[in-house]
Amino acid sequence: RNLREVLQQFFAKYGYDQTGRILFYYYGHGYQIGDIGDEGGPRAFLVPTDSPNPVTKEGDFYAVAMPVTQITEFARQITVKHAFFALEACRA
């Protein structure tokens, strides 16, 4: 939950300076749920170290892990001059 809160605060504070620049680099665990053939398709998550096991505690996992689509949404909303996002997440 800290990851989500910290990123929301960071992008709220720095994401709207139209002369600003952001470099976002994530290096950590990831997890993918679903496949291309599934109805919802594959969904990728950034997984903090304290995340519950998605196989045994799926509901708790969703409460802690952050969907990569949330990072995409941050990228769409910010108005900085330049932004670069790099994600290195094993198993995602």
Secondary structure, DSSP 8 states (H G I E B T S, - for coil): -HHHHHHHHHHHHHTT-TT-EEEEEEEEEEEEES-TTSSS--EEEEE-TT---TTT-HHHHHHHSEEHHHHHHHHHH---SEEEEEEEEET-
